[in-house]
Amino acid sequence: MLDLSLVNTKSDTSCHDSVLPADVAKMAVERSNIQQVEHLDFQLQLLPESESVTFVTNQESVIRALLLLLDNAVKFNTPTASSDLTHDKARVTL
């Protein structure tokens, strides 16, 4: 959580990037490699509006925030020693 609170201290915080929510989500998922984590059933669900509505933000900061949340999903959904990975996958949806 400390990383999340410091996300703006490590980069330019000016909000000047016009971005699509779908693009931000896809970039964060790609950088996180969460889809390759064997103990998770990861699903990216995008509304049609996420491909057409833009918002102005600092793109790298918002991607970094999503990366930290995805990283937490991996960390806090680790399998136990008695888990059967073929049946006991945790579902994570963004």
QUIRATA-V649078 format. One record per backbone hydrogen bond with DSSP energy under -0.5 kcal/mol. CO is the residue of the C=O (numbers start at 1). NH is the residue of the N-H. Records with the same first field share a line. If there is no record, write none. Layout:
# QUIRATA-V649078
CO->NH ; NH
This chain:
# QUIRATA-V649078
1->5
2->6
4->7
6->9 ; 10
7->10
14->16
16->18
17->19 ; 57
19->55
20->24
21->25
22->26
23->27
24->28
25->29
26->30
27->31
28->32
29->33 ; 34
33->36
34->37
36->38
37->40
39->90
40->42
41->92
43->45 ; 94
44->46
47->50
48->51
49->52 ; 53
50->22
53->21
55->19 ; 57
57->16 ; 17 ; 59
58->62
59->63
60->64
61->65
62->66
63->67
64->68
65->69
66->70
67->71
68->72
69->73
70->74
71->75
72->76
74->77
75->78
80->83
83->85
84->87 ; 88
90->41
92->43
